[in-house]
Amino acid sequence: MIEIGDKPILWHLMNIFSSQGFDEFVLALGYRSDVIKRWLLDLNDLNGDIEIDTLEKRVTHLGKSKELSWRVTALETGLNTQTGGRIARCMKLFPGEQIIATYGDGLANVNVDKLLAFHKSHGKKATVTAVRPPARFGHMEFNGNSVVHFGEKNQSDAGWINGGFFVIEPEVSDLVKSFDEPFETGALPRLVSTGNLMSFHHDGFWQP
């Protein structure tokens, strides 16, 4: 909920998708879920009408602006639930459906249509967006103790890492063995072991 400009990171993250025509979201809530729920309610109060189905804990935004026409389910997934468990609990709301999942702290200009097209092209169970971490430190080279090069580190010198923005087929939820299991050390390695995880390489903007 830290703001960039006058909008929280979560707004910017959701806007990555809504600006490309994807406007249905499930937020996997845990720590300080009350803050996010209040923000959703305030967003509606300030920008349009609101419908709340308390049984499903669903908040629907009916604002006039397209980028604010979001259907959001604020799902309580447990305070101590790990990433694998959070994803599995969210997927239960849409049984049998392919989903896109990402973290709440990484912004990127990922082309969602290209990501989905790539996923469809290989026919595997999951795709992870691979990114290069931002170069944060200066780079030096030495000859003995003598500095022979001093400059900024090139981002392309770094390896590829998990940037989030997954496309996941419904059966992947069965690979999460417990809600206490991280997605990164549970389901993802199991997908790798069966050759079912593919990488979509993103060379554009990504910032954690």
BAFI-3210 file (N, C-alpha, C; in Angstrom, 3 decimals, decimal comma, padded with zeros to 6 digits):
// residues 208
n [1|2|3|4|5|6|7|8|9|10|11|12|13|14|15|16|17|18|19|20|21|22|23|24|25|26|27|28|29|30|31|32|33|34|35|36|37|38|39|40|41|42|43|44|45|46|47|48|49|50|51|52|53|54|55|56|57|58|59|60|61|62|63|64|65|66|67|68|69|70|71|72|73|74|75|76|77|78|79|80|81|82|83|84|85|86|87|88|89|90|91|92|93|94|95|96|97|98|99|100|101|102|103|104|105|106|107|108|109|110|111|112|113|114|115|116|117|118|119|120|121|122|123|124|125|126|127|128|129|130|131|132|133|134|135|136|137|138|139|140|141|142|143|144|145|146|147|148|149|150|151|152|153|154|155|156|157|158|159|160|161|162|163|164|165|166|167|168|169|170|171|172|173|174|175|176|177|178|179|180|181|182|183|184|185|186|187|188|189|190|191|192|193|194|195|196|197|198|199|200|201|202|203|204|205|206|207|208]
n.u [000,815|002,183|002,657|003,031|003,447|000,231|-001,028|-001,416|001,013|-000,367|-002,561|-001,250|-000,213|-002,541|-003,490|-001,736|-002,802|-005,544|-005,368|-004,842|-007,082|-007,878|-009,780|-010,702|-010,099|-008,500|-007,579|-005,182|-005,348|-003,665|-001,627|-002,490|-004,931|-007,161|-006,452|-006,191|-008,792|-010,223|-009,146|-010,125|-012,875|-012,866|-011,912|-014,047|-016,011|-015,023|-014,881|-017,063|-020,019|-020,825|-020,926|-021,462|-021,107|-021,442|-021,355|-019,723|-017,609|-017,072|-016,144|-017,372|-016,553|-018,119|-017,458|-017,302|-015,095|-013,072|-010,630|-011,069|-013,009|-013,213|-013,516|-013,336|-012,269|-011,769|-009,976|-009,661|-006,862|-005,426|-003,256|-000,675|-000,295|001,514|002,964|002,281|000,004|-001,701|-002,110|-003,350|-005,708|-006,968|-007,378|-009,349|-011,681|-012,251|-012,716|-011,248|-010,356|-007,945|-005,453|-003,874|-001,174|000,467|002,946|002,614|004,370|005,902|006,438|005,834|006,143|004,820|003,589|000,553|-001,077|000,837|002,222|000,224|-000,218|002,245|002,213|000,073|001,146|003,052|001,831|002,226|001,918|002,418|003,661|006,351|007,312|010,390|012,896|015,488|017,343|017,314|020,204|022,076|024,405|027,662|030,286|033,379|036,615|039,677|043,270|045,272|045,576|045,005|042,670|041,154|038,891|036,052|032,686|029,135|027,179|026,150|022,874|022,354|024,362|023,592|021,936|018,912|015,866|013,035|010,280|007,661|004,252|002,824|001,377|-001,065|-002,267|-005,319|-004,834|-002,496|-002,937|-003,270|-000,728|000,183|000,961|000,394|-001,031|000,949|003,118|005,592|005,150|007,371|009,183|007,796|005,355|006,460|009,156|008,195|006,772|008,903|010,286|008,762|008,897|007,140|007,191|007,585|009,471|008,819|010,488|011,154|012,221|011,744|010,663|010,959|010,509|011,262]
n.v [-001,218|001,134|004,302|005,329|008,234|009,363|007,005|003,694|000,979|-001,364|-000,464|000,420|-002,016|-003,518|-001,926|-002,443|-004,715|-004,000|-001,904|-003,291|-004,654|-006,588|-007,157|-008,467|-009,448|-011,290|-010,801|-012,020|-012,040|-011,340|-010,430|-007,403|-007,146|-005,607|-003,005|-003,051|-003,744|-001,511|000,400|-000,469|-000,037|002,744|003,556|002,978|004,634|007,125|007,191|006,055|003,912|001,207|-002,276|-004,766|-008,053|-009,658|-012,309|-013,589|-011,976|-010,062|-007,321|-005,033|-002,812|-000,052|002,159|004,931|005,258|003,320|002,199|001,946|000,110|-002,388|-005,739|-007,041|-009,484|-009,727|-011,820|-013,626|-015,277|-016,251|-015,550|-016,662|-018,151|-019,490|-018,592|-020,586|-021,768|-019,534|-019,002|-021,418|-021,316|-019,095|-020,044|-021,906|-020,503|-020,291|-022,860|-025,105|-023,156|-021,294|-019,169|-015,967|-015,184|-013,095|-011,386|-009,037|-006,934|-006,233|-004,364|-004,030|-003,646|-005,708|-007,347|-008,556|-009,977|-011,064|-012,657|-014,535|-015,641|-016,841|-018,749|-020,342|-021,349|-023,305|-025,274|-026,300|-026,708|-024,408|-021,026|-018,884|-015,526|-014,410|-012,252|-009,732|-008,775|-005,419|-003,421|-002,425|-001,564|-000,088|-001,217|-002,857|-003,646|-005,450|-005,459|-007,270|-005,336|-003,029|-000,835|-001,335|-000,907|001,059|001,572|001,754|-001,091|-003,326|-004,171|-006,434|-008,114|-009,533|-012,547|-014,361|-014,039|-015,011|-013,191|-013,079|-012,792|-015,130|-017,646|-019,984|-023,245|-024,983|-027,466|-027,141|-026,283|-028,601|-029,396|-028,044|-028,848|-028,183|-025,504|-024,221|-024,173|-022,681|-021,380|-021,263|-023,185|-025,469|-026,190|-025,103|-026,294|-028,937|-028,763|-028,207|-030,638|-032,319|-031,201|-029,102|-026,359|-023,300|-020,484|-017,074|-014,616|-011,415|-008,380|-005,782|-003,049|-003,746|-003,757|-004,456]
n.w [000,000|-000,051|-001,502|-004,912|-006,497|-006,110|-005,683|-004,404|-004,564|-005,169|-006,684|-009,023|-009,869|-010,418|-012,431|-014,498|-015,625|-016,061|-017,882|-020,129|-020,666|-018,814|-016,089|-013,807|-010,580|-007,953|-004,737|-002,652|000,592|003,704|006,068|007,618|006,217|006,560|005,901|003,123|002,392|003,317|001,637|-000,857|-000,479|-000,070|-002,545|-004,209|-003,017|-003,661|-006,433|-007,748|-007,895|-005,609|-005,018|-002,669|-001,859|000,884|001,574|-000,289|-000,016|-001,952|-003,866|-006,071|-008,529|-009,974|-011,417|-013,796|-015,445|-017,620|-016,755|-014,103|-013,795|-012,182|-011,078|-008,035|-005,817|-002,489|-000,783|002,157|002,966|005,043|007,761|008,051|005,794|003,045|-000,203|-002,095|-000,942|-000,894|-003,627|-004,393|-002,866|-003,976|-006,583|-006,193|-006,267|-008,910|-010,347|-012,655|-014,388|-016,274|-014,908|-014,219|-012,185|-009,828|-007,828|-005,068|-005,171|-007,383|-010,240|-013,741|-017,328|-018,702|-021,565|-021,622|-023,412|-025,169|-023,372|-022,698|-025,227|-025,719|-023,684|-024,506|-026,836|-026,152|-024,641|-022,070|-018,443|-016,952|-017,019|-016,353|-015,916|-016,895|-015,773|-015,783|-012,970|-011,691|-012,227|-009,549|-008,377|-008,658|-010,911|-010,745|-012,082|-011,722|-011,765|-010,098|-007,280|-008,510|-009,910|-012,942|-014,378|-013,905|-013,378|-014,168|-013,487|-015,979|-016,780|-018,274|-017,584|-015,433|-014,289|-015,234|-013,437|-011,368|-012,147|-011,424|-012,597|-013,634|-015,746|-015,231|-015,356|-014,430|-013,107|-011,730|-009,164|-007,731|-007,269|-005,138|-002,002|000,632|002,567|003,856|002,259|000,260|-003,034|-004,618|-003,749|-003,800|-005,697|-008,092|-008,450|-008,742|-011,109|-012,814|-012,665|-014,203|-016,648|-017,157|-016,815|-018,302|-019,604|-020,045|-021,532|-020,472|-021,474|-020,926|-018,792|-015,374|-011,949|-008,629]
ca.u [000,000|003,049|002,199|003,856|002,540|-000,833|-001,707|-000,603|001,599|-001,399|-003,320|-000,412|-000,126|-003,809|-003,643|-000,986|-003,733|-006,779|-005,078|-004,764|-008,381|-008,124|-010,294|-011,227|-008,971|-008,639|-006,468|-004,936|-005,046|-003,151|-001,231|-003,166|-005,951|-008,134|-005,996|-006,519|-010,252|-010,651|-008,745|-011,081|-014,127|-012,639|-011,773|-015,396|-016,703|-014,518|-014,883|-018,232|-020,904|-020,205|-021,774|-020,725|-021,765|-020,652|-021,204|-018,555|-016,584|-016,760|-016,335|-017,459|-016,458|-018,988|-017,084|-017,512|-013,833|-012,752|-009,525|-011,537|-014,083|-012,587|-014,266|-012,292|-012,592|-010,781|-010,067|-008,837|-006,176|-004,731|-002,129|000,608|-000,297|002,604|002,546|001,599|-001,329|-002,515|-002,508|-004,304|-006,998|-007,579|-007,798|-010,575|-012,824|-012,483|-012,291|-011,170|-009,972|-006,572|-005,329|-002,595|-000,861|001,701|003,188|002,087|005,435|006,727|005,774|006,471|005,318|004,615|002,488|-000,193|-001,510|001,985|002,467|-000,785|000,011|003,398|001,772|-000,768|001,955|003,853|000,945|002,620|001,000|002,680|004,674|006,840|007,992|011,788|013,381|016,825|017,233|017,909|021,591|021,978|025,698|028,744|031,053|034,813|037,490|040,995|044,485|045,823|044,831|044,815|041,371|041,332|037,590|035,085|031,500|027,858|026,970|025,182|021,794|022,422|025,367|022,924|021,177|017,451|015,221|011,574|009,678|006,216|003,444|002,674|000,139|-001,162|-003,411|-006,034|-004,302|-001,332|-003,343|-003,107|000,692|000,423|000,685|-000,171|-001,111|002,184|004,199|005,844|004,994|008,694|009,917|006,883|004,749|007,329|010,098|007,476|006,521|010,192|010,666|007,982|009,039|005,900|007,333|008,259|009,800|008,551|011,555|010,706|013,387|011,322|010,716|010,539|011,113|010,676]
ca.v [000,000|002,305|005,031|005,898|009,326|009,365|005,714|002,620|000,037|-002,309|000,165|000,376|-003,404|-003,884|-001,139|-003,131|-005,636|-003,358|-001,102|-004,219|-005,297|-007,624|-006,353|-009,279|-009,698|-011,880|-010,388|-012,994|-011,191|-011,918|-009,384|-006,109|-007,212|-004,540|-001,805|-003,210|-003,702|-000,117|001,100|-000,838|000,664|004,168|003,727|003,026|005,811|008,330|007,145|005,450|003,126|000,018|-003,394|-005,683|-009,291|-010,023|-013,755|-013,951|-010,966|-009,570|-005,898|-004,758|-001,394|000,323|003,502|005,216|005,132|001,934|001,675|001,722|-000,878|-003,605|-006,658|-007,446|-010,332|-009,616|-013,150|-013,881|-016,554|-016,671|-014,701|-017,344|-018,953|-019,204|-018,219|-021,704|-021,870|-018,383|-019,223|-022,534|-020,864|-018,217|-020,844|-022,632|-019,668|-020,432|-024,227|-025,438|-022,004|-020,795|-017,884|-015,278|-014,857|-012,354|-010,923|-007,707|-005,941|-006,108|-003,672|-004,295|-003,356|-006,987|-007,416|-009,721|-010,764|-011,845|-013,674|-015,581|-016,305|-017,717|-019,881|-021,209|-021,961|-024,453|-026,321|-026,822|-026,365|-023,104|-020,128|-017,857|-014,432|-014,278|-010,872|-009,480|-007,850|-004,101|-003,226|-001,464|-001,170|000,132|-002,411|-002,611|-004,749|-005,238|-006,185|-007,253|-004,355|-001,836|-000,770|-001,111|-000,466|001,510|002,077|001,173|-002,474|-003,514|-005,059|-007,693|-008,969|-010,340|-013,675|-014,233|-014,421|-015,082|-011,870|-013,181|-012,814|-016,528|-018,179|-021,269|-024,090|-025,335|-028,635|-026,757|-026,157|-029,909|-029,577|-027,384|-029,935|-027,641|-024,052|-023,717|-024,405|-021,633|-021,770|-021,303|-024,384|-026,598|-026,467|-024,772|-027,383|-030,125|-028,510|-028,358|-032,055|-032,983|-030,434|-028,357|-024,928|-022,585|-019,104|-015,975|-013,661|-010,030|-007,488|-004,410|-002,541|-004,553|-003,207|-005,051]
ca.w [000,000|-000,203|-002,679|-005,969|-006,818|-005,103|-005,763|-003,816|-005,517|-005,582|-007,780|-010,225|-010,280|-011,044|-013,643|-015,555|-016,263|-016,521|-019,070|-021,254|-020,831|-017,813|-014,981|-012,712|-009,695|-006,622|-003,891|-001,585|001,739|004,941|007,009|007,477|005,165|006,789|005,203|001,707|002,264|003,458|000,408|-001,903|-000,212|-000,318|-003,997|-004,747|-002,509|-004,310|-007,890|-008,377|-007,048|-005,034|-004,637|-001,806|-001,482|002,055|001,633|-001,091|000,216|-003,282|-004,076|-007,493|-008,816|-011,079|-011,850|-015,212|-016,164|-017,941|-015,961|-012,742|-013,815|-011,705|-010,217|-007,102|-004,675|-001,416|-000,185|003,332|002,750|006,259|008,132|007,902|004,574|002,128|-001,564|-002,749|-000,372|-001,316|-005,023|-004,423|-002,324|-004,979|-007,737|-005,857|-006,630|-010,348|-010,682|-014,073|-015,207|-016,339|-014,223|-014,157|-010,795|-009,623|-006,467|-004,802|-005,005|-008,577|-011,336|-015,029|-018,502|-019,383|-022,521|-021,148|-024,566|-025,645|-022,351|-022,856|-026,514|-025,524|-022,867|-025,340|-027,897|-025,730|-024,147|-020,766|-017,362|-016,333|-017,574|-015,441|-016,602|-016,495|-015,893|-015,263|-011,845|-011,958|-011,803|-008,449|-007,831|-009,595|-011,243|-010,840|-012,485|-011,125|-012,100|-008,752|-006,499|-009,338|-010,591|-014,388|-014,926|-012,896|-014,068|-013,776|-013,882|-017,062|-016,337|-019,010|-016,955|-014,416|-014,812|-015,244|-012,183|-011,349|-012,054|-011,211|-013,816|-014,037|-016,304|-014,544|-015,680|-013,195|-012,398|-010,927|-007,757|-007,101|-006,954|-003,853|-001,053|001,862|002,559|004,453|001,307|-000,737|-004,432|-005,242|-003,349|-003,870|-006,995|-009,224|-008,714|-009,218|-012,529|-013,504|-012,708|-015,256|-017,882|-017,371|-016,538|-019,382|-019,236|-020,977|-021,248|-020,543|-021,479|-020,660|-017,418|-014,212|-010,734|-007,426]
c.u [000,851|002,713|003,334|002,992|001,488|-001,623|-000,810|-000,069|000,549|-002,236|-002,531|-000,321|-001,402|-004,012|-002,831|-001,932|-004,946|-006,547|-004,963|-006,030|-008,692|-008,530|-010,956|-010,061|-009,402|-007,399|-006,341|-004,449|-004,545|-002,889|-001,883|-004,160|-006,979|-007,754|-006,381|-008,024|-010,765|-010,298|-009,714|-012,401|-013,991|-012,529|-013,137|-016,145|-016,300|-014,751|-016,130|-019,083|-020,174|-021,270|-020,930|-021,609|-020,966|-020,462|-019,950|-017,393|-016,114|-017,077|-016,324|-017,451|-017,271|-018,694|-017,226|-016,250|-013,510|-011,666|-009,925|-012,677|-013,506|-013,575|-013,235|-012,869|-011,454|-010,892|-009,114|-008,189|-005,368|-003,474|-000,785|000,692|000,846|002,073|001,825|000,170|-002,233|-003,015|-003,559|-005,674|-007,715|-008,122|-009,077|-011,827|-013,205|-012,033|-012,304|-010,719|-008,472|-006,527|-003,954|-002,377|000,418|001,800|002,652|003,137|006,347|005,955|006,550|005,549|005,170|003,419|001,716|-000,670|-000,375|002,341|001,498|-000,590|001,190|002,993|000,955|000,073|002,697|003,038|001,326|001,683|001,216|003,766|005,056|007,531|009,391|012,249|014,822|016,701|017,882|019,338|021,633|023,322|026,703|029,588|032,525|035,525|038,904|042,080|045,318|044,972|044,553|043,465|041,610|040,019|036,687|033,893|030,248|027,757|025,909|024,132|021,869|023,493|024,748|022,173|019,684|016,890|013,708|011,001|008,191|005,495|003,413|001,369|000,060|-002,434|-004,033|-005,426|-003,078|-001,702|-003,192|-001,657|001,091|-000,004|000,136|-000,191|000,142|003,371|004,379|005,693|006,362|009,492|009,048|006,408|005,696|008,402|009,419|007,128|007,794|010,529|009,911|008,034|007,841|005,974|008,167|008,476|009,509|009,550|011,077|011,922|013,034|011,457|010,233|011,248|010,452|010,489]
c.v [001,272|002,985|005,390|006,986|009,373|008,068|004,638|001,685|-000,937|-001,750|000,090|-001,045|-003,844|-003,138|-001,713|-004,025|-004,909|-002,502|-001,961|-005,062|-006,411|-006,945|-007,161|-009,760|-010,453|-011,477|-011,377|-012,246|-011,986|-010,800|-008,052|-006,093|-006,097|-003,263|-001,880|-003,149|-002,267|000,687|000,791|-000,096|002,159|004,456|003,831|004,278|007,065|008,353|006,520|004,708|001,895|-001,025|-004,332|-006,884|-009,852|-011,533|-014,185|-012,992|-010,364|-008,080|-005,637|-003,262|-001,068|001,738|003,675|005,022|003,667|001,393|001,425|000,715|-002,236|-004,430|-007,318|-008,332|-010,216|-010,877|-013,282|-015,261|-017,007|-015,873|-015,349|-018,233|-018,524|-018,988|-019,355|-021,849|-020,735|-018,567|-020,325|-022,105|-019,942|-019,024|-021,614|-021,820|-019,831|-021,822|-024,461|-024,307|-021,738|-019,427|-017,260|-014,915|-014,050|-011,927|-009,502|-006,616|-005,797|-005,486|-003,890|-003,855|-004,612|-006,874|-008,695|-010,588|-011,632|-012,955|-014,840|-016,354|-017,268|-018,958|-020,862|-021,976|-023,216|-025,564|-026,939|-026,286|-024,975|-022,345|-019,131|-016,784|-014,280|-012,850|-010,807|-008,494|-006,519|-004,026|-002,112|-000,920|-000,942|-001,127|-002,040|-003,864|-004,404|-005,981|-006,172|-006,339|-003,082|-001,894|-000,445|-000,744|-000,086|002,089|001,425|-000,257|-002,545|-004,521|-006,408|-008,632|-009,907|-011,495|-013,391|-014,720|-014,466|-013,688|-011,893|-013,270|-014,224|-016,715|-019,620|-022,000|-024,632|-026,495|-028,309|-026,635|-027,478|-030,177|-028,843|-028,358|-029,455|-026,124|-023,415|-023,796|-023,219|-022,181|-022,050|-022,552|-025,635|-026,880|-026,194|-025,840|-028,665|-029,973|-028,695|-029,830|-032,827|-032,223|-029,559|-026,889|-024,290|-021,134|-018,146|-014,876|-012,230|-009,119|-006,042|-004,032|-003,584|-004,008|-003,845|-004,001]
c.w [000,000|-001,521|-003,629|-006,591|-005,729|-005,121|-005,143|-004,898|-006,032|-006,729|-009,083|-010,764|-010,994|-012,361|-014,804|-016,344|-016,846|-017,756|-020,326|-021,387|-019,856|-016,521|-013,866|-011,871|-008,450|-005,849|-002,741|-000,359|002,934|005,930|006,654|006,314|005,318|006,043|003,723|001,501|002,376|002,216|-000,729|-001,715|-000,477|-001,808|-004,642|-004,285|-003,270|-005,813|-008,510|-007,377|-006,529|-004,757|-003,789|-001,518|-000,318|002,169|000,883|-000,875|-001,105|-003,362|-005,569|-007,714|-010,055|-011,552|-013,344|-016,035|-016,401|-017,028|-014,512|-012,677|-013,452|-010,898|-009,310|-006,005|-003,667|-000,567|000,994|003,174|003,955|006,522|007,825|006,666|003,657|000,707|-002,288|-002,261|-000,793|-002,751|-005,109|-003,921|-003,312|-006,150|-007,465|-006,182|-008,092|-010,799|-012,185|-014,967|-015,142|-015,657|-014,483|-012,701|-010,744|-008,170|-006,301|-004,755|-006,222|-009,721|-012,631|-016,152|-019,357|-020,330|-022,225|-022,305|-025,106|-024,661|-022,515|-024,157|-026,414|-024,740|-023,705|-026,351|-027,443|-025,082|-022,815|-019,676|-016,783|-017,079|-016,491|-016,273|-016,021|-016,758|-015,403|-014,104|-012,177|-011,436|-010,768|-007,993|-008,946|-009,761|-011,363|-011,329|-012,045|-011,883|-010,823|-007,889|-007,279|-010,045|-012,071|-015,075|-013,774|-013,638|-013,534|-014,291|-014,964|-016,607|-017,024|-018,465|-015,929|-015,066|-014,786|-013,912|-012,363|-011,155|-011,764|-012,548|-014,412|-014,812|-015,835|-014,974|-014,396|-012,415|-011,542|-009,455|-007,010|-006,713|-005,677|-002,763|000,274|001,763|003,160|003,499|000,360|-002,152|-005,057|-004,879|-003,395|-005,281|-008,166|-009,478|-009,201|-010,699|-013,350|-013,692|-013,784|-016,575|-018,196|-017,001|-017,641|-018,962|-020,382|-020,639|-021,507|-020,409|-021,147|-019,203|-016,428|-013,004|-009,518|-006,340]
res [m|i|e|i|g|d|k|p|i|l|w|h|l|m|n|i|f|s|s|q|g|f|d|e|f|v|l|a|l|g|y|r|s|d|v|i|k|r|w|l|l|d|l|n|d|l|n|g|d|i|e|i|d|t|l|e|k|r|v|t|h|l|g|k|s|k|e|l|s|w|r|v|t|a|l|e|t|g|l|n|t|q|t|g|g|r|i|a|r|c|m|k|l|f|p|g|e|q|i|i|a|t|y|g|d|g|l|a|n|v|n|v|d|k|l|l|a|f|h|k|s|h|g|k|k|a|t|v|t|a|v|r|p|p|a|r|f|g|h|m|e|f|n|g|n|s|v|v|h|f|g|e|k|n|q|s|d|a|g|w|i|n|g|g|f|f|v|i|e|p|e|v|s|d|l|v|k|s|f|d|e|p|f|e|t|g|a|l|p|r|l|v|s|t|g|n|l|m|s|f|h|h|d|g|f|w|q|p]
***
